[in-house]
Amino acid sequence: MAKEIEAAPSVQLSSIAVSETHGENSPYFAGWKAYDENPYNEASNPSGVIQMGLAENQVSFDLLEEYLETHPEASFRGRGATGFRENALFQDYHGLPTFRKAMASFMEEIRGGRAKFDPRRVVLTAGATAANELLTFVLADRGTAWLVPTPYYPGFDRDLRWRTGVNIVPINCDSSNNFQITTPALEAAYELAESMNIRVSGVLITNPSNPLGVTISRSVLEDILDFITRKNIHLVSDEIYSGSVFSSSEFVSVAEVLEAREYKGSERVHIVYSLSKDLGLPGFRVGTIYSYNDEVVTTARRMSSFTLISSQTQHLLACMLSDKKFTKNYIEVNRTRLRKRYERIIEGLRSAGIECLKGNAGLFCWMNLSPLLEKPTKEGELDLWRTMVHELKLNISPGSSCHCSEPGWFRVCFANMSEHTLEVALERIHKYMEQRRT
């Protein structure tokens, strides 16, 4: 029989361990918990909670499975003991050269060849979460700030702040111009930080935007680059949805803008990418940092030893991404499927009397439920969110968890489920809207 441990005075933990800046008390994560406790299943739990708060791409997973079935050489099993030995023994922290080359090439391909990437500048990390935190450690000191346009991905409260001690100062964007970033908003955020005696280290954007599901225009990117040049601060462009744009021509990478500027001021610019969204492989934990600053590349590579990607994962993906026939087909088919899925959810919501921000990218839509609020406040929004989660059994993310300044907006994911499950979700919304009208 195991000996019981006697109660003892609590032992002090680190300030990071007891800090609340991890952000996991947010409704964003509470909705996930509600789903985990009662997950929808078509056969065994048809009245369960449908997960619409997870930005995961499952619409093209069959293409990945088909590739692996027909290309056994991508795994060490297909190459026998020799392949196992090559992957199991120590590998350089820089990552496999074949994978860094394949990743750089894939990043060019999903941008329509309009931007070039040097494999020597690719730093590998265990996902975009690690990439954003690592860049924060490299570029920002504790107590300084990132300027981040709102609404923004709720996980940034954890990724950028928790362990680094860096602040987030919002760049307030609103529906009056479809939440576009403006120079006055950038200046206002910078001045707000200064008024609090907080030094600004840089601007961090997501392009395409999470949670808005829209791309940032070339002219706005030009404005942002001009702004960081004037202030002599950094820009991190998180482009993890760049391959999930419904039409390639609609996406402009900051890399493309820098190339047109002949890379003037490029030492301030850093790009984050990942295979979690475009390729639908969040479990593989594959992220990259691409920097035009030699010192940042060197330092980030040293720090990446804490967030390495397994050699087996790198080998498999190097094979897959080097197969241009596969990548060309995957990109085209995936874009078509995402566009159709987006059009279906927009059509279904509109027929229920619900409008969304016009989107062109991502795995979600930005839904406007402000007309349904009992009170036009954050509290009113959270009351409606609780109704959605506990009565309709739909986990959607309230705009307040994304720091949206206007109550009533919600992020709704549509690519992490089957078409049938999406139809069930839309049917629940329709019934709810009909009940409200009676």
Secondary structure, 3 states (H helix, E strand, C coil): CCCCCCCCCCCCCCHHHHCCCCCCCCHHHHHHHHHHHCECECCCECCCEEECCCCCCCCCHHHHHHHHHHCHHHCHHHHHHHHHHHHHCCCCCCCCHHHHHHHHHHHHHHCCCCCCCCHHHEEEECCHHHHHHHHHHHHCCCCCEEEEECCCCCCHHHHHHHCCCCEEEEECCCHHHCCCCCHHHHHHHHHHHHHCCCCEEEEEEECCCCCCCCCCCHHHHHHHHHHHHHHCCEEEEECCCHHHECCHHHCCCHHHHHHHCCCCCHHHEEEEEECCCCCCCHHHCCEEEEECCHHHHHHHHHHHHHCCCCHHHHHHHHHHHHCHHHHHHHHHHHHHHHHHHHHHHHHHHHHCCCEECCCCECCEEEEECHHHCCCCCHHHHHHHHHHHHHCCCEECEEHHHHCCCCCCEEEEECCCCCHHHHHHHHHHHHHHHHHHHC
